[in-house]
């Protein structure tokens, strides 16, 4: 029986929570019964699952509007998903989708809360990979609440829900989700949110969530139809993303706000805005502010083919294995109308008041055309940490572990190999790993994929296996323009190197492939870089160059 407050105790309706009985049929029947009652009188109700292990086997449960699922807390109420009796079938705890159930704006689920329980997806196999093998897979949710959930080891995304209107996702912990995603397949995130189904505004807040070791993204937003309007109204705040392929990604939102988040140790980038999602439509017009974006294996912030108007302000962007901030061309993404003579240029990007330091190569690098960008009031220092020359070795002094290599005969510059690819062995037997740091005699290595415990796909190389490390680029600048920058403003920045020996060779570098047309480079302090304040392999054209300390426009 249900209580007078509309709460149904699952134990009174056939669920055992003993970890042995398949509780999925009883859960599905209860959800249907409660959903019918909600539809009859318009009152939302709650299914309460007391402490226990609830085995959900061989099928997911189609969810109903007005039905909430509440547990006694992660670790106390645990749902274990498996499909041994129905191999190859995705088994989410709860799902409701457009493809399978006709979900849409006129056929949605409303007033549902999922809170205070754990989902263990380690028992689900998916061969071939199935994007529906999630923890929760709901589409078109109105007034949803996803709160205090612990979701881990799912084959695809942990919380893989789309089109969330007037919804809050709070305190969700997603660990090692997307474990069967190769890293290039769809889904496979800790929190993967499809957007655009409600039109130009989707009111969604993601707050206080933690995403660690997930196959693709820690948290991502992805436009689901290239013809839809990228929606406004989405915020991500106070979240932590670590050891994912990408930390937090904007793949198709308009005006996304990302604030007070920590993005560390992710494999491709801490924060990514691009068209890498299924529709190839990039995010645009967002704000990233007050975040720590540190020690990611490659880039801190990566920006690919956005129409622009993104603002990156007040962040710490440090110790990343390649660039601090990079703009580049993303192959295969949707084209957009350019507001310049350059084709496919991002427009009106802003980097304001960031602290950008200790990155392996350039602090800020532009590898695709930009128009009317502004770099204002940033502190750009001590980048170019990857300055060590090529190295090789082998024999009795060399040993390997799951996450490190040691050569006791080496005399490397500490930190000088940051972001390099280590090759161990020769020919077809050679294996590689990425360096995340080094002492005079030891290298630390990134896991071979998110969530892995080792840098190697198999056993570490045998002691004495020969190795080699590549050299470092000659020029590693605070700001590098490696594509045309038109109407580019660089104002009131402090760009310098405080190390001895210095690592950041130049304050500003325009490469042979780059350009600065009608730029405004004024009031910057470029004194103290390791080689020179500026280097111009392509001279600037027009514009204003004035009042820059230790740098003047070349004759």
PALUM-716110 format. One record per residue (C-alpha): z, x, y. Coordinates in steps of 0.25 Angstrom, whole numbers, plus 5000, padded with zeros to 4 digits. Each point is the difference from the previous one (the first is absolute). Layout:
// PALUM-716110
NODE     z     x     y
NODE     Z     X     Y
...
***
This chain:
// PALUM-716110
NODE     z     x     y
NODE  5000  5000  5000
NODE  4998  5004  5014
NODE  5011  5000  5010
NODE  5001  4991  5012
NODE  4996  5012  5009
NODE  4986  5000  4993
NODE  5003  5013  4992
NODE  4996  5001  4986
NODE  5007  5010  4991
NODE  4990  5006  4991
NODE  5010  5001  4988
NODE  5001  4985  5000
NODE  4985  4998  4999
NODE  4997  5009  4988
NODE  5000  5014  5005
NODE  5009  5009  4992
NODE  5000  5014  5008
NODE  5003  5007  4987
NODE  4989  5010  5001
NODE  4994  4996  4986
NODE  4996  4985  5002
NODE  4986  4998  5007
NODE  5005  4992  5012
NODE  4986  4998  5006
NODE  4997  4987  4994
NODE  5014  4994  5005
NODE  4998  5006  5014
NODE  4986  4994  5001
NODE  5005  4986  4995
NODE  5011  5001  5010
NODE  4991  5004  5012
NODE  4991  4988  4996
NODE  5012  4991  5000
NODE  5006  5004  5013
NODE  4986  5001  5007
NODE  4998  4986  4996
NODE  5013  4995  5006
NODE  4997  5008  5013
NODE  4986  4993  5001
NODE  5007  4987  4998
NODE  5010  5000  5011
NODE  4995  5012  5008
NODE  5014  5007  4998
NODE  4999  5015  4996
NODE  5009  5004  4989
NODE  5005  5013  4993
NODE  5000  5006  4986
NODE  5012  5009  4999
NODE  5000  5010  4989
NODE  5014  5006  4997
NODE  5002  5014  4995
NODE  4992  5004  4988
NODE  4987  5006  4995
NODE  4989  4989  5000
NODE  4988  5004  4991
NODE  4987  4995  5005
NODE  4990  5002  4990
NODE  4985  4998  4998
NODE  4997  4991  5012
NODE  5004  4999  5015
NODE  5005  4987  5006
NODE  4992  4992  5009
NODE  5009  4997  5012
NODE  5002  4987  5008
NODE  5002  4997  5014
NODE  5015  4998  5004
NODE  5006  5008  4989
NODE  5008  5012  5003
NODE  5005  5010  4989
NODE  5013  5007  5003
NODE  5008  5010  4992
NODE  5014  5006  5000
NODE  4994  5014  5006
NODE  4991  5011  4994
NODE  5006  5006  4988
NODE  5008  4987  4997
NODE  4988  4990  4999
NODE  4988  5008  4994
NODE  4987  4994  4996
NODE  4992  5009  4990
NODE  4985  4998  4998
NODE  4992  5003  4988
NODE  4988  4996  4993
NODE  5000  5006  4986
NODE  4997  4986  4994
NODE  4988  4998  5009
NODE  4995  5014  5002
NODE  4991  5002  5013
NODE  5006  4987  5007
NODE  5006  5002  5013
NODE  5014  4995  5000
NODE  5006  4999  5015
NODE  5013  4993  5001
NODE  4994  4990  5009
NODE  4986  4997  5005
NODE  4991  4990  5007
NODE  4986  5005  5004
NODE  4988  4995  5006
NODE  4991  5004  4989
NODE  5009  4994  4989
NODE  5007  4989  5006
NODE  4992  4996  5012
NODE  5009  5005  5011
NODE  4996  4999  5014
NODE  5005  4995  5014
NODE  5000  4986  4995
NODE  5006  5003  4986
NODE  5011  5010  5003
NODE  5014  5002  4996
NODE  5011  4998  5010
NODE  5015  5002  5002
NODE  5002  5010  4989
NODE  5010  5011  4999
NODE  5000  5011  4990
NODE  5013  5008  5001
NODE  5011  5008  4994
NODE  4994  5005  4987
NODE  4992  5011  4993
NODE  4987  5000  4993
NODE  4997  5011  4990
NODE  4985  5000  4997
NODE  5000  5012  4991
NODE  4997  4992  4987
NODE  4986  4995  5005
NODE  4988  5007  4995
NODE  4986  4998  5007
NODE  4988  5006  4994
NODE  4991  4999  5007
NODE  5008  5000  5013
NODE  5003  4986  5005
NODE  5004  4998  5015
NODE  5008  4988  4996
NODE  5010  5007  4992
NODE  5010  4999  5011
NODE  5014  4997  5002
NODE  4998  4989  5010
NODE  4985  4995  5002
NODE  5000  4988  5010
NODE  4989  4996  5010
NODE  5001  4990  5011
NODE  5015  5000  5002
NODE  5006  4992  5012
NODE  5014  5003  5005
NODE  5003  5009  4988
NODE  5012  5010  4999
NODE  5000  5012  4991
NODE  5013  5006  5002
NODE  5008  5011  4993
NODE  4991  5002  4988
NODE  4999  5013  4991
NODE  4986  5001  4994
NODE  4996  5011  4991
NODE  4990  5006  4990
NODE  4990  4989  5001
NODE  4986  5003  4995
NODE  4994  4995  5013
NODE  5007  4997  5014
NODE  5015  4997  5000
NODE  5000  4989  5011
NODE  4985  4997  5000
NODE  5000  4987  5009
NODE  4989  4996  5009
NODE  4999  4990  5012
NODE  5014  4999  5004
NODE  5002  4991  5012
NODE  5014  4999  5007
NODE  5005  5009  4990
NODE  5010  5011  4999
NODE  5001  5012  4990
NODE  5013  5006  5001
NODE  5008  5011  4992
NODE  4989  5001  4989
NODE  5001  5013  4992
NODE  4987  5003  4993
NODE  5000  5013  4990
NODE  4989  5005  4992
NODE  4992  4988  5001
NODE  4985  5001  4997
NODE  5003  5010  4988
NODE  4987  4996  4994
NODE  4991  5001  5012
NODE  4992  5013  5001
NODE  5002  5001  5015
NODE  4986  4995  5003
NODE  5001  4986  4994
NODE  5004  4987  5008
NODE  5015  4996  5001
NODE  5010  5010  4994
NODE  5009  5000  5012
NODE  5015  4998  5002
NODE  4998  4989  5010
NODE  4985  4996  5001
NODE  4997  4988  5009
NODE  4987  4994  5001
NODE  4997  4994  5014
NODE  4990  4991  5008
NODE  5001  4987  4992
NODE  5007  4992  5010
NODE  4991  5004  5012
NODE  5002  5009  5012
NODE  5015  4999  5000
NODE  5009  5003  4988
NODE  5015  5001  5004
NODE  5006  5010  4990
NODE  5012  5009  5001
NODE  5002  5012  4990
NODE  5014  5006  5003
NODE  5009  5009  4993
NODE  4992  5003  4988
NODE  4999  5012  4991
NODE  4988  5005  4993
NODE  5000  5012  4991
NODE  4991  5006  4990
NODE  4989  4989  5000
NODE  4986  5002  4995
NODE  4992  4997  5013
NODE  5008  4996  5012
NODE  5015  4998  5003
NODE  4997  4989  5009
NODE  4986  4995  5004
NODE  4993  4989  5007
NODE  4986  4997  4995
NODE  4989  4990  5006
NODE  4995  4992  4988
NODE  4987  4995  5006
NODE  4991  5008  5009
NODE  4995  4987  5007
NODE  5015  4996  5004
NODE  5006  5004  5013
NODE  5010  5011  4999
NODE  5014  4993  5002
NODE  5010  5003  5011
NODE  5015  4997  4998
NODE  5004  5010  4990
NODE  5012  5010  5001
NODE  5005  5011  4991
NODE  5014  5006  5004
NODE  5011  5008  4995
NODE  4993  5004  4987
NODE  5000  5012  4991
NODE  4987  5005  4993
NODE  5001  5012  4992
NODE  4991  5007  4989
NODE  4989  4989  5000
NODE  4986  5003  5001
NODE  5000  4995  5014
NODE  5013  4996  5007
NODE  4997  4988  5009
NODE  4986  4996  5002
NODE  4992  4990  5009
NODE  4987  4996  4993
NODE  4996  4989  5009
NODE  5011  4994  5009
NODE  4999  4998  5015
NODE  5012  5005  5008
NODE  5009  5004  4989
NODE  5013  5005  5005
NODE  5007  5011  4992
NODE  5013  5005  5005
NODE  5012  5008  4996
NODE  4994  5003  4986
NODE  5002  5013  4992
NODE  4987  5005  4993
NODE  5002  5013  4992
NODE  4994  5007  4988
NODE  4988  4991  4999
NODE  4988  5006  4993
NODE  4989  4997  5009
NODE  5006  4995  5013
NODE  5013  4995  5006
NODE  4993  4989  5008
NODE  4986  4996  4998
NODE  4991  4991  5008
NODE  4986  4999  4994
NODE  4990  4991  4993
NODE  5004  5005  4986
NODE  5004  4986  4995
NODE  4991  4991  4992
NODE  4992  4995  5012
NODE  4998  5013  5007
NODE  5006  4994  5013
NODE  5009  5009  5007
NODE  5012  4996  5008
NODE  5000  5001  5015
NODE  5009  4998  5013
NODE  5013  5003  4993
NODE  5012  5008  5004
NODE  5008  5011  4993
NODE  5013  5003  5007
NODE  5013  5007  4997
NODE  4997  5005  4986
NODE  5003  5012  4993
NODE  4987  5005  4993
NODE  5003  5013  4993
NODE  4996  5009  4988
NODE  4989  4991  4995
NODE  4991  5008  4990
NODE  4988  4999  5009
NODE  5000  4993  5013
NODE  5011  4994  5008
NODE  4991  4989  5007
NODE  4986  4998  4996
NODE  4990  4991  5007
NODE  4987  4996  4994
NODE  4989  4993  5007
NODE  5009  4990  5008
NODE  4993  4993  5012
NODE  5012  5005  5007
NODE  5011  4997  5010
NODE  5011  5005  4991
NODE  5013  5006  5007
NODE  5008  5010  4993
NODE  5012  5003  5008
NODE  5014  5006  5000
NODE  4999  5005  4985
NODE  5004  5013  4994
NODE  4987  5005  4992
NODE  5004  5013  4993
NODE  4999  5009  4988
NODE  4988  4993  4994
NODE  4991  5008  4991
NODE  4987  4999  5008
NODE  4999  4993  5013
NODE  5011  4993  5008
NODE  4990  4989  5006
NODE  4986  4999  4995
NODE  4988  4992  5004
NODE  4988  5000  4990
NODE  4989  4992  4994
NODE  5003  4992  4988
NODE  4988  4999  4991
NODE  4996  4986  4996
NODE  5008  4992  5010
NODE  4995  4989  5009
NODE  4992  5003  5012
NODE  5004  4995  5014
NODE  4994  4999  5013
NODE  5002  5012  5008
NODE  5004  5000  5015
NODE  4993  5013  5003
NODE  4988  5008  4999
NODE  5006  5006  4987
NODE  4998  4991  4987
NODE  5012  4996  4993
NODE  5010  5006  5010
NODE  5015  4995  5001
NODE  5003  4996  5013
NODE  5013  5001  5009
NODE  5009  5007  4990
NODE  5013  5004  5006
NODE  5010  5011  4995
NODE  5012  5000  5010
NODE  5013  5007  5000
NODE  5000  5005  4985
NODE  5006  5012  4995
NODE  4990  5007  4991
NODE  5004  5013  4994
NODE  5000  5009  4987
NODE  4987  4994  4994
NODE  4992  5009  4991
NODE  4987  4999  5008
NODE  4997  4994  5014
NODE  5011  4991  5007
NODE  4989  4990  5004
NODE  4986  5000  4995
NODE  4988  4992  5003
NODE  4989  5000  4989
NODE  4993  4987  5005
NODE  4995  4996  5013
NODE  5010  4994  5010
NODE  4998  4993  5014
NODE  5010  4998  5011
NODE  5012  5006  4991
NODE  5013  5004  5007
NODE  5009  5012  4995
NODE  5012  4999  5010
NODE  5014  5006  5001
NODE  5000  5006  4985
NODE  5008  5012  4996
NODE  4990  5008  4991
NODE  5006  5012  4994
NODE  5000  5010  4989
NODE  4989  4994  4992
NODE  4991  5008  4991
NODE  5011  5004  4990
NODE  4989  5003  4990
NODE  4997  5014  5004
NODE  5003  5008  4988
NODE  4988  5008  4994
NODE  4994  4997  4986
NODE  5008  5005  4989
NODE  4999  5001  4985
NODE  5009  5005  4988
NODE  5004  4999  4986
NODE  5007  5007  4989
NODE  5015  5002  4997
NODE  5004  4997  5015
NODE  4994  4986  4999
NODE  5007  4987  4995
NODE  4998  4985  5001
NODE  5009  4988  5000
NODE  4997  4985  5002
NODE  5000  5001  5015
NODE  4999  5015  5003
NODE  4994  5013  4998
NODE  5007  5014  5002
NODE  4994  5014  5001
NODE  5011  5010  5002
NODE  4990  5010  5004
NODE  4995  4992  5012
NODE  5004  5002  5014
NODE  4994  4988  5007
NODE  5003  4995  5014
NODE  5010  4988  4998
NODE  4992  4987  5003
NODE  4987  5007  5001
NODE  4994  4993  4988
NODE  5003  4986  5004
NODE  4990  4990  4995
NODE  4992  5010  4993
NODE  4994  4997  4986
NODE  5006  5009  4989
NODE  4991  5003  4988
NODE  5006  5005  4987
NODE  4991  5005  4989
NODE  4985  5002  5000
NODE  4988  4992  4996
NODE  5001  4987  4993
NODE  5014  5003  4997
NODE  5004  5001  5015
NODE  5010  4990  5006
NODE  5004  4997  5014
NODE  5012  4996  5009
NODE  5002  4998  5015
NODE  5011  5009  5006
NODE  5010  4993  5009
NODE  5008  5012  5004
NODE  5002  5015  4996
NODE  5010  5011  5001
NODE  4997  5015  4999
NODE  4998  4999  4985
NODE  5000  4985  4996
NODE  4991  4988  5002
NODE  5005  4985  5000
NODE  4989  4990  4995
NODE  4997  4986  5002
NODE  5000  4990  4988
NODE  4987  4998  4995
NODE  5000  4985  5003
NODE  5010  4991  5007
NODE  5013  4998  4991
NODE  4997  5012  4991
NODE  5011  5010  4997
NODE  4990  5011  4999
NODE  4989  5007  5007
NODE  4992  5001  4987
NODE  4994  4989  4992
NODE  5005  5007  4988
NODE  5009  5012  4997
NODE  5002  5011  5011
NODE  4991  5012  4998
NODE  5005  5010  4991
NODE  5008  5012  5006
NODE  4990  5011  5005
NODE  4989  4991  5002
NODE  4991  5005  5012
NODE  5000  4993  5013
NODE  4993  5000  5013
NODE  5002  4994  5014
NODE  4989  4999  5010
NODE  5000  5006  5014
NODE  5003  4993  5013
NODE  4991  4996  5011
NODE  4999  5009  5012
NODE  5003  4990  5011
NODE  5011  4990  4999
NODE  5002  4992  5013
NODE  5009  4991  5007
NODE  4988  4990  5003
NODE  4987  5002  4993
NODE  4987  4992  5004
NODE  4990  5002  4989
NODE  4992  4988  5004
NODE  4995  4994  5013
NODE  5012  4995  5009
NODE  4994  4992  5012
NODE  5009  4997  5012
NODE  5012  5007  4993
NODE  5013  5001  5007
NODE  5010  5011  4997
NODE  5011  5000  5010
NODE  5014  5005  5002
NODE  5002  5006  4986
NODE  5008  5012  4996
NODE  4991  5008  4990
NODE  5006  5013  4995
NODE  5005  5009  4989
NODE  5015  5005  4999
NODE  4999  5007  4987
NODE  4999  5015  4998
NODE  4990  5003  4995
NODE  4993  4988  5005
NODE  4993  4990  4992
NODE  4993  4990  5010
NODE  4988  5009  5004
NODE  4995  4992  5012
NODE  5005  4988  5009
NODE  4986  4993  5000
NODE  4988  5003  4992
NODE  4986  4994  5001
NODE  4992  5004  4988
NODE  4986  5002  4999
NODE  4998  4986  4994
NODE  5009  4994  5011
NODE  4999  4997  5014
NODE  5008  4995  5012
NODE  4991  4992  5010
NODE  5005  4995  5013
NODE  5015  5003  4996
NODE  5012  5001  5008
NODE  5009  5012  4996
NODE  5010  5001  5010
NODE  5015  5004  5002
NODE  5002  5006  4986
NODE  5008  5012  4997
NODE  4993  5008  4990
NODE  5008  5013  5002
NODE  5005  5008  4987
NODE  4989  4997  4989
NODE  4999  5011  4990
NODE  4985  5004  5004
NODE  4996  4993  5013
NODE  5002  4987  5007
NODE  4986  4995  4998
NODE  4988  5003  4991
NODE  4986  4994  5003
NODE  4990  5001  4990
NODE  4993  4989  5007
NODE  5002  4999  5015
NODE  5006  4988  5007
NODE  4990  4991  5008
NODE  5004  4994  5013
NODE  5013  4994  5003
NODE  5013  5006  5006
NODE  5007  5012  4995
NODE  5012  5003  5010
NODE  5014  5005  5001
NODE  5001  5005  4985
NODE  5010  5011  4999
NODE  4994  5012  4993
NODE  4987  4994  4998
NODE  4988  4997  5009
NODE  4986  4994  4998
NODE  4991  5011  4996
NODE  4989  5004  5010
***
